[in-house]
Amino acid sequence: MKVTAIGFAQLMEIYWTVCSDQEKVLTSLESFLLDYRNKDILDCACGSGVLVIDLIKKGYRISCSDGSKDMIEAFMAKAQKIGLNIKPSHLLWSELPNIFYNMFDLVMCRGNSLVYANLWDNEKTITANNYREIEQSINGMYHCLKPGGTLYVDIPAEDSCNLSNEIKHPITYFEDKQVEILEKIIPDNKKGLREWSVELTIDGKKHEIKRYSYLLPHNKFLSILTESGFKKINKCEIGGERPHYSVFIAEK
């Protein structure tokens, strides 16, 4: 995929910032994290550091990892700019236990990241309804948790999984740049994939992002969680999260 002069990680940060109520999400996450204030947390989809750097600045004990090298580099540049000495680990979710076995009270996988398991930087062909990558990822997260630890993960809401959707976001500003965003979601049930494309017009110049993710029905997702060993699985409302995300909490 070609990315223009604005780097891919920065394009994604503009998208995340513009398309969700970051302040409201941060407030909601802080409320959720009250029970984990002095506990060990892993953000295993830290991206470029949106929100998680704010939480670390507030004193939360959060380790960070991501499967994208570009995101890790963007995270480190942002952290260094504000004087934070944080070095996220570059790891796939299935690799997490190699470094973090039984270490955390809470593992977070936010931003609708799970459904891109091993697809985010790969345009590989997958077999429809083959969830092996999802299963291996969830197993990796499970084995990072201490006994009794909690997984926080979001995936597409059930009613949005199989629907084509086009969202034109209101014109807004990111820093000093005018931003218009048009995103499209197109499911392909035969391939078991979901195409997500975003057109960002930044100060009149167009930039495009396209990625593919798994179609993941909720009943299959709940089955994967259960088979991995999780229990007490519940949906959780987090204010400010995008309406087509569903947040799940599961206990080891």
C-alpha positions in Angstrom: 0.0 0.0 0.0 1.3 3.4 -0.9 1.3 6.2 1.7 1.9 9.8 0.9 4.2 12.4 2.5 2.3 12.2 5.8 3.4 8.9 7.3 1.0 6.0 7.8 1.2 6.2 11.6 0.4 9.9 11.5 -2.6 9.3 9.2 -3.9 6.7 11.6 -3.5 9.1 14.5 -5.4 11.8 12.7 -8.2 9.3 11.9 -8.4 8.0 15.5 -8.4 11.5 17.0 -11.0 12.9 14.6 -13.4 9.9 14.5 -13.8 9.4 18.2 -14.4 11.5 21.3 -10.9 11.1 22.8 -11.6 13.1 25.9 -14.8 11.1 26.7 -13.1 7.8 26.0 -10.2 8.8 28.3 -12.6 9.7 31.1 -14.5 6.4 30.7 -11.3 4.4 30.6 -10.1 6.0 33.8 -13.3 5.1 35.5 -12.9 1.5 34.3 -9.3 1.4 35.4 -10.0 2.5 39.0 -9.6 -1.1 40.2 -6.3 -1.3 38.4 -4.7 1.9 39.6 -1.7 0.2 41.3 -1.7 -3.0 39.2 0.1 -4.2 36.2 -1.5 -3.4 32.8 -0.6 -4.3 29.2 -1.8 -2.4 26.2 -1.1 -4.9 23.5 -2.4 -2.8 20.7 -0.8 0.5 21.7 -0.5 1.9 18.2 1.1 5.4 18.1 0.2 5.9 21.8 -3.2 7.6 21.4 -4.8 7.6 24.9 -2.4 5.2 26.5 0.4 7.8 26.8 -2.1 10.1 28.6 -2.9 7.2 31.0 0.8 6.6 31.6 1.3 10.3 32.3 -1.5 10.0 34.9 0.4 7.4 36.7 -1.0 4.1 35.5 1.5 1.2 35.4 1.1 0.3 31.7 3.4 -1.8 29.5 2.9 -1.4 25.8 3.3 -3.6 22.7 2.2 -3.6 19.1 2.6 -5.8 16.1 3.4 -2.8 13.7 6.9 -1.5 13.6 5.6 1.8 12.1 3.3 2.3 15.1 6.1 1.5 17.6 8.4 4.1 16.0 5.6 6.7 16.1 4.9 5.9 19.7 8.5 6.3 20.8 8.9 9.6 18.9 5.8 10.9 20.7 6.9 9.7 24.1 10.4 11.1 23.7 9.0 14.5 22.6 7.2 14.9 26.0 10.0 13.4 28.0 8.6 9.9 28.7 11.1 7.1 28.7 8.9 4.3 27.3 9.9 1.5 24.9 7.0 -0.6 23.6 7.7 -4.2 22.6 7.3 -5.1 18.9 5.3 -8.4 19.3 2.5 -10.2 17.6 -0.2 -11.2 20.1 0.7 -14.9 19.8 4.3 -14.0 20.9 3.3 -12.1 24.0 3.7 -15.0 26.5 7.3 -15.4 25.4 8.1 -12.1 27.2 5.1 -11.5 29.5 4.0 -14.9 30.8 1.5 -14.6 33.7 2.6 -10.9 34.3 -0.5 -8.7 34.1 -3.7 -8.0 36.0 -5.3 -6.5 32.9 -4.6 -6.9 29.2 -6.2 -4.3 26.9 -6.7 -4.8 23.1 -8.6 -1.7 22.0 -9.3 0.2 18.8 -11.0 -2.7 17.0 -7.5 -4.2 16.6 -8.2 -8.0 17.2 -10.0 -8.6 13.9 -6.8 -7.5 12.1 -4.8 -10.3 13.6 -1.7 -10.9 11.4 -3.5 -9.1 8.5 -2.8 -5.4 9.4 0.6 -5.3 7.5 -0.1 -8.3 5.3 -2.4 -8.6 2.2 -2.5 -12.3 2.4 -5.3 -14.6 1.4 -7.2 -16.2 4.2 -9.7 -19.1 4.2 -13.3 -18.0 5.0 -14.3 -18.8 8.6 -10.7 -19.8 9.5 -10.1 -18.1 12.8 -6.7 -19.7 13.7 -5.0 -16.3 13.9 -7.7 -14.9 16.2 -7.5 -18.1 18.4 -3.7 -17.8 18.7 -3.9 -14.1 19.5 -6.5 -14.7 22.3 -4.4 -17.6 23.7 -1.4 -15.2 23.7 -3.3 -12.6 25.7 -4.7 -15.3 28.1 -1.2 -16.5 29.0 0.0 -13.0 29.7 -2.6 -12.6 32.5 -2.1 -13.6 36.1 -4.7 -16.0 37.5 -7.9 -14.0 37.9 -6.7 -11.3 35.5 -8.9 -9.5 33.1 -9.0 -9.1 29.3 -10.5 -5.9 27.8 -11.1 -6.3 24.0 -13.3 -4.7 21.5 -14.6 -6.0 18.1 -17.2 -4.8 15.5 -20.7 -4.7 16.9 -22.9 -7.7 15.9 -25.3 -5.6 13.8 -22.4 -4.0 11.9 -20.4 -7.1 11.0 -22.1 -8.0 7.8 -23.3 -4.6 6.7 -21.8 -2.3 4.1 -21.4 1.1 5.5 -20.2 4.6 4.4 -19.5 7.3 7.0 -18.7 10.9 6.1 -17.3 12.6 9.1 -17.9 16.4 9.7 -15.1 18.6 8.6 -12.8 19.3 11.6 -9.2 20.3 12.5 -6.3 18.3 13.7 -3.7 20.7 15.1 -3.7 23.4 12.4 -4.8 21.1 9.5 -8.4 21.0 8.1 -9.5 17.4 7.9 -12.3 15.6 6.0 -12.8 11.9 6.4 -14.8 9.4 4.4 -14.7 5.8 5.4 -16.2 2.7 3.8 -16.7 -0.8 5.2 -17.5 -3.6 2.7 -18.0 -7.2 4.0 -17.2 -10.3 1.9 -18.8 -13.3 3.4 -17.3 -15.7 0.9 -13.8 -14.8 1.9 -14.6 -14.1 5.5 -13.1 -10.7 5.2 -14.1 -7.1 5.8 -12.6 -4.3 3.6 -12.1 -1.0 5.4 -11.0 2.0 3.4 -10.5 5.6 4.5 -10.0 8.7 2.4 -8.5 11.6 4.4 -8.5 15.0 2.8 -6.0 17.1 4.8 -5.7 20.7 3.8 -7.1 19.8 0.4 -4.8 16.8 -0.3 -6.2 13.3 -0.4 -4.6 10.3 1.4 -5.9 6.8 1.3 -5.8 3.8 3.7 -7.1 0.4 3.0 -7.0 -2.7 5.2 -8.7 -6.1 5.5 -9.9 -7.8 8.7 -11.7 -10.9 9.6 -15.5 -11.1 9.8 -16.0 -12.3 13.4 -19.5 -13.2 14.6 -20.0 -12.6 18.3 -21.0 -16.3 18.9 -17.7 -17.4 17.4 -15.7 -14.8 19.4 -17.4 -15.9 22.6 -16.6 -19.5 21.8 -12.9 -18.7 21.2 -12.7 -16.8 24.5 -14.3 -19.8 26.4 -12.1 -22.4 24.6 -9.0 -20.3 25.6 -10.0 -20.6 29.2 -11.7 -17.3 29.9 -14.8 -17.1 32.1 -17.2 -14.4 33.3 -17.4 -12.9 29.8 -19.6 -9.8 29.6 -20.2 -6.7 27.4 -19.1 -3.4 28.9 -20.2 0.1 28.0 -17.4 2.6 27.6 -18.5 6.1 26.9 -17.1 7.8 23.8 -16.2 4.5 22.0 -17.5 4.3 18.5 -21.0 2.9 18.3 -20.1 0.1 15.9 -17.6 -1.3 18.5 -18.6 -3.8 21.2 -16.4 -4.0 24.3 -16.0 -7.3 26.1 -14.5 -8.1 29.5 -13.3 -11.6 30.3 -11.7 -13.1 33.4 -8.9 -15.7 33.4 
